[in-house]
């Protein structure tokens, strides 16, 4: 059965995208406060911390970048580290590209690729219908503003906020991601099995003597590819199930 592509099978509402992006943006707001504090504590000026967040939007990559900056790492080390840590976003972008409507241009895809994060990927790939450019631009706004604004707030407040409160912000992103994944997993046993498999693989990658030496970026890629491949083989989605 050929995939539907008419307007009834298209998620192309800017308002819907913006609404779906608000929880992500609020989560990023709290997490990026920690980045802003860390950047200022290491000696970076406020404008530099904010500029990094506005041009990257990657939590793990930015924190790793700070370590290299403060440790005097070379440009090659910086580039290689960012490639390894953020390589998973390429796979996510390829996956989401299969759901995009034909009206989404190359420029639109490049802009959305810049804003591709784990949470944005989870929400966008969870849409049952093809996704249009209005929805894409809607879902990008709140996360981008939240990440940039949180960095600014953290950088400015780093001089007077207690350490206990700073540490609490660091776990916010995990709660946000769980809140995104659990509702979908509760509705679909196939999704739940894929999530559990990914968790099991992640534990193996972390605790196994040989595999524990693999970088976190590659570990995420390996777990994602294996779990998603197993899920696709055991519970393939039929064309008529793609849209309501």
C-alpha positions as CSV (number, residue, x, y, z in Angstrom):
1,X,0.0,0.0,0.0
2,X,1.4,3.3,-1.1
3,X,2.1,5.9,1.7
4,X,-0.4,8.7,1.9
5,X,0.9,12.1,1.1
6,X,-2.3,14.3,1.1
7,X,-2.9,17.1,3.6
8,X,-4.9,14.8,5.9
9,X,-1.8,12.6,6.3
10,X,0.7,15.5,6.9
11,X,1.8,16.9,10.2
12,X,2.5,20.5,9.0
13,X,1.2,22.7,11.8
14,X,3.6,25.3,13.2
15,X,1.5,25.5,16.4
16,X,1.7,21.8,16.9
17,X,5.4,21.8,16.4
18,X,5.9,24.7,18.8
19,X,3.7,23.0,21.4
20,X,5.7,19.8,21.1
21,X,8.9,21.7,21.5
22,X,8.0,23.5,24.7
23,X,8.7,20.6,27.1
24,X,12.0,20.1,25.4
25,X,12.8,23.8,25.6
26,X,12.0,23.9,29.3
27,X,14.2,20.9,29.9
28,X,17.1,22.5,27.9
29,X,16.7,25.7,29.9
30,X,17.5,23.9,33.2
31,X,20.3,21.8,31.7
32,X,22.1,24.6,29.9
33,X,22.3,26.6,33.1
34,X,24.9,24.0,34.2
35,X,26.9,24.6,31.0
36,X,26.8,28.3,31.5
37,X,28.1,27.9,35.0
38,X,30.9,25.5,34.0
39,X,32.0,27.9,31.2
40,X,32.3,30.9,33.5
41,X,34.0,28.8,36.2
42,X,36.7,27.8,33.7
43,X,37.3,31.4,32.7
44,X,35.3,32.0,29.6
45,X,33.4,35.3,29.3
46,X,29.6,35.3,29.3
47,X,29.3,36.2,25.6
48,X,31.6,33.2,24.6
49,X,29.5,30.8,26.6
50,X,26.3,32.0,25.0
51,X,27.9,32.0,21.5
52,X,29.0,28.3,22.0
53,X,25.4,27.3,22.9
54,X,23.9,29.3,20.0
55,X,26.1,27.7,17.4
56,X,26.2,24.1,18.7
57,X,23.1,23.0,20.7
58,X,24.7,19.7,21.9
59,X,25.1,19.1,25.6
60,X,27.7,16.3,25.6
61,X,29.7,17.9,22.8
62,X,29.8,21.3,24.5
63,X,30.9,19.9,27.9
64,X,33.6,17.9,26.2
65,X,34.6,20.9,24.3
66,X,35.0,22.9,27.5
67,X,37.4,20.3,28.8
68,X,39.5,20.5,25.7
69,X,39.5,24.3,25.8
70,X,40.5,24.5,29.5
71,X,43.0,21.7,28.9
72,X,44.7,23.4,26.0
73,X,43.6,20.8,23.4
74,X,44.4,21.3,19.7
75,X,41.9,22.1,17.0
76,X,42.3,18.6,15.6
77,X,41.4,17.1,19.0
78,X,38.4,19.3,19.2
79,X,37.1,18.4,15.7
80,X,37.7,14.7,16.3
81,X,36.0,14.7,19.7
82,X,32.9,16.6,18.3
83,X,32.7,14.2,15.4
84,X,32.7,11.1,17.6
85,X,30.3,12.5,20.2
86,X,27.8,14.0,17.7
87,X,28.0,11.3,14.9
88,X,24.8,9.8,16.2
89,X,22.9,12.9,15.0
90,X,23.8,12.0,11.4
91,X,22.0,8.7,11.9
92,X,19.0,10.4,13.5
93,X,18.8,12.9,10.7
94,X,18.8,10.2,8.1
95,X,16.1,8.4,10.0
96,X,13.9,11.5,10.3
97,X,14.5,12.4,6.6
98,X,12.3,9.4,5.7
99,X,9.3,11.0,7.3
100,X,9.7,14.5,5.8
101,X,7.2,15.6,3.2
102,X,8.5,16.3,-0.4
103,X,7.9,20.0,0.1
104,X,10.7,20.2,2.7
105,X,13.7,21.7,0.8
106,X,17.4,21.0,1.2
107,X,17.8,24.3,3.0
108,X,15.0,23.3,5.4
109,X,16.7,20.0,6.0
110,X,20.0,21.6,6.8
111,X,18.4,24.0,9.3
112,X,16.6,21.1,11.0
113,X,19.8,19.1,11.0
114,X,21.5,21.9,13.0
115,X,18.7,21.5,15.6
116,X,18.7,17.7,15.7
117,X,19.0,16.5,19.2
118,X,18.0,13.3,21.0
119,X,14.8,14.8,22.3
120,X,13.8,16.5,19.0
121,X,14.5,13.3,17.2
122,X,12.4,11.3,19.6
123,X,9.4,13.6,19.2
124,X,9.7,14.1,15.5
125,X,10.2,10.4,14.7
126,X,7.2,9.6,16.9
127,X,4.8,11.5,14.5
128,X,2.6,9.0,12.7
129,X,2.3,11.1,9.6
130,X,4.7,12.8,7.2
131,X,6.2,15.9,8.6
132,X,6.2,19.3,6.9
133,X,8.4,22.4,7.2
134,X,6.0,24.3,9.4
135,X,6.1,21.6,12.0
136,X,9.9,21.4,11.8
137,X,10.4,25.1,12.3
138,X,7.8,25.1,15.1
139,X,9.5,22.4,17.1
140,X,13.0,24.0,16.7
141,X,12.2,27.3,18.4
142,X,11.6,26.5,22.0
143,X,14.6,24.1,22.3
144,X,16.9,26.6,20.7
145,X,15.7,29.5,22.8
146,X,15.7,27.4,26.0
147,X,19.3,26.2,25.4
148,X,20.7,29.6,24.7
149,X,18.7,31.4,27.4
150,X,19.6,28.8,30.0
151,X,23.3,29.2,29.2
152,X,23.0,33.0,29.6
153,X,21.2,32.6,32.9
154,X,23.8,30.1,34.2
155,X,26.7,32.3,33.1
156,X,25.2,35.3,34.9
157,X,24.1,33.5,38.0
158,X,27.2,31.4,38.5
159,X,28.7,33.9,40.9
160,X,25.9,33.6,43.5
161,X,24.0,30.2,43.0
162,X,24.9,27.5,45.6
163,X,26.7,24.4,44.4
164,X,23.8,22.1,45.5
165,X,21.4,23.8,43.1
166,X,24.0,23.8,40.3
167,X,24.3,20.0,40.6
168,X,20.6,19.5,40.6
169,X,20.3,21.0,37.1
170,X,22.6,18.4,35.7
171,X,20.0,15.5,36.1
172,X,17.1,17.4,34.5
173,X,17.8,16.3,31.0
174,X,17.5,12.6,32.0
175,X,14.1,13.1,33.5
176,X,13.0,15.0,30.4
177,X,14.1,12.2,28.1
178,X,12.3,9.6,30.2
179,X,9.1,11.7,30.1
180,X,9.3,11.6,26.2
181,X,10.1,7.9,25.8
182,X,7.8,6.3,28.5
183,X,4.4,7.4,27.1
184,X,5.3,5.9,23.7
185,X,6.7,2.7,25.2
186,X,3.5,2.2,27.3
187,X,1.4,2.3,24.1
188,X,3.6,0.0,22.1
189,X,5.1,-3.3,23.3
190,X,7.5,-3.2,20.3
191,X,8.8,0.2,21.3
192,X,9.1,-1.0,24.9
193,X,11.2,-4.0,23.8
194,X,13.5,-1.8,21.7
195,X,14.0,0.6,24.7
196,X,14.8,-2.3,27.0
197,X,17.2,-3.7,24.5
198,X,18.9,-0.4,24.1
199,X,19.2,-0.1,27.9
200,X,20.7,-3.6,28.1
201,X,23.2,-2.9,25.3
202,X,24.2,0.4,27.0
203,X,24.9,-1.4,30.3
204,X,27.0,-4.0,28.5
205,X,28.9,-1.2,26.7
206,X,29.6,0.5,30.0
207,X,30.5,-2.4,32.2
208,X,32.0,-5.1,29.9
209,X,35.8,-5.0,30.3
210,X,36.6,-4.7,26.6
211,X,33.7,-2.6,25.5
212,X,33.9,-0.1,28.4
213,X,36.8,1.5,26.6
214,X,34.6,2.6,23.6
215,X,33.9,6.3,23.6
216,X,30.4,7.4,24.7
217,X,29.6,8.7,21.2
218,X,30.4,5.5,19.5
219,X,28.6,3.5,22.3
220,X,25.4,5.4,21.7
221,X,25.7,4.8,17.9
222,X,26.3,1.1,18.4
223,X,23.4,0.7,20.8
224,X,21.0,2.7,18.6
225,X,21.8,0.8,15.4
226,X,21.6,-2.6,17.0
227,X,18.4,-1.9,18.9
228,X,16.6,-0.2,16.0
229,X,17.7,-2.9,13.6
230,X,16.3,-5.6,15.8
231,X,13.1,-3.7,16.3
232,X,12.7,-3.2,12.5
233,X,13.2,-6.9,11.9
234,X,10.9,-8.1,14.7
235,X,8.1,-5.5,14.4
236,X,8.2,-3.8,11.0
237,X,5.8,-0.9,10.5
238,X,3.5,-1.4,7.5
239,X,2.7,1.5,5.2
240,X,-0.9,1.7,6.2
241,X,0.2,2.1,9.9
242,X,2.3,5.2,9.2
243,X,-0.6,7.7,9.2
244,X,-3.9,7.7,10.9
